Amino acid sequence: MTRRSLLLSCLLLAAVSLAGSKSTNVTEATLWFEQFSGEHRILLNKVVEASWASNTDINQENEKAELAARLQLSQFMLSKRQEMDKLFDWAHLGNERLKRMFTKAADIGTSIVTDEAKQTRFGQLRSDMIRIQSTATVEHPDTGEPIPLSRVVSLMASPDVSEAVKKALWSRWRDASGRPVKQMYEEYVDLANEMIKEAGYANFAKYWQSWYEPKEGQDFEQVMAELFNGLLPLYKELHGYVRHALMQKYPASIFPPTGHIPGHILGHMWGGRWDDLEPFTKPFPNEPQIDVTKVMREKNWTVRQMFEASQDFFASLGLGNMTDTFWEKSVLEKLPGVDMVCHASAWDFYTDKGDFRIKQCTEITGHYLAVTHHEMGHIQYYQQYEKQPVVFRGGANPGFHEAIGDTIELSVMTPGHLRKLGLLESDSESDEFYLNSLFLMALKKAAYLPFGYLIDNYRYKLFKGEVPKNQWNSEWVNQRCQLMGVSSPVLRSEEDFDAGAIYHVVANVEYFLSLLLQFQFHQSLCQAAGVTENFHKCSIYGNSAAGAKLKALLESGTSLHWEEALFKISGTRQISAKPLLDYFAPLQAYIAAKNKENGVSVGWGNNCPPDDWYKSASPSRQ
């Protein structure tokens, strides 16, 4: 605490003592908050610097430094929470913006706990789980060489890798990264619940949900369930269409009679996105191919070029370029000679001097071009709300922050913009060509919907204590069967912890609502640009009206309740599935007709394939 801060606190405490009541004086509260915000920003910077070092060079020294910085921040937040409660009746301040600032500052989560050992252990568990995720290797089934996750992901996505190798890699990655964190995650859940109860929450799931500021009496999980159920008809048609195509490629013996798709043949390690299947599943194979990866490599695109293309898009909207510090300090490729967390992430260093960075082990692929825009969306959010008080430097809700870059991706990946980038030579405007383009986007976005919902819904159940620990893995497997229509290629047991093999689970990342928000944002921005239909063809590149609307949203940070922020950009205060369904409507109509024509049974059984099916004599299931 600085001398000025100490003096201010002493004076305010003396004033409270003399007056005999807590202050509601707006001027006094404003002065206190300015001092708090400055100190808060400095400590946040220390945490982010330490975390950056730990993420870009995983070692015990860096992990220890990060934990120490986080503990210092927690202690500061607790002391300031106690101080503001002594000094101010902040819930009755006569300034709504200032009242919201105090409300945000009062929400200190697990920092409410005074036990340093618990604080340290809580941080250590999360750090250990992420380290295991980032450094695990598995043995290649053919060569025996140890390979990291990045190589496993590439092999799972390749059409040239055999089904048997993919099945082995599917199991081995879960053995190497899921099983080791099982007991850690059990302890993490218990400790998170124990700590957050001191802050007045029933469990950690309720704390997570509080970040969305649900209105009184609103059941957040019910809202999510209703949104998800509204999306299921689209997903089920896509699932049936893709399963039918996969059955033409792989032996019938690997497909269970329950209608599920075996998870190891979807191209994505966790079955969340299916775009690697596009070459042999697209509706019109004779139409020109959209292969961004192939063209980027043929034209010798660089990692820097990918980020510059993204910068150019945001700049065309009037949002400005990245800062010099961004280009100087970001880590855009895997660093040689060190272990690092390769999961892409964007960082605000709270310097108030434009220090924003991305950490990403970029590869020259279409997927990473999309990831680049996703992360650059975070950076633009940081840049636009940098002038807000620290407590307002965040997304209107967590889904907003995740949705911004993906909103831009919907424009970037249109055939029109890909041509502008020189990544698509065909000038076809046929309905068939655009259905192929829409199908590719559905494999990325619509396929991800139940996966995103599953991750959130599953963790809520664990934190709420609704699933016994000796059933955690079967709960995951069963929910995946029920929600995604995806089954395990081999039998699983309670020795496994398949959810723990997913970065999003151990790192507390939420995506489901962002998948809906990005289509709401896209539709609204396209309408601002004068587009009223065929939103799957719309690119807002260079449109100042759309840019102004987006900029206004980003600048507000979390100073507004997310419903008000959503209203400013979309004219509605409700998250809706309709814009997403409108976007994919032409494709849904087409694949529904094809499923009917091909006699495809849409949907799947509510239960996973029975154990005796796995134990049958077929070698492909053993």
Beta strands, then each sheet from edge to edge (+ up, - down):
strand 1: 137-139
strand 2: 146-148
strand 3: 261-262
strand 4: 345-348
strand 5: 356-359
strand 6: 486-487
sheet 1: 1+ 2-
sheet 2: 3+ 6+
sheet 3: 4+ 5-
end
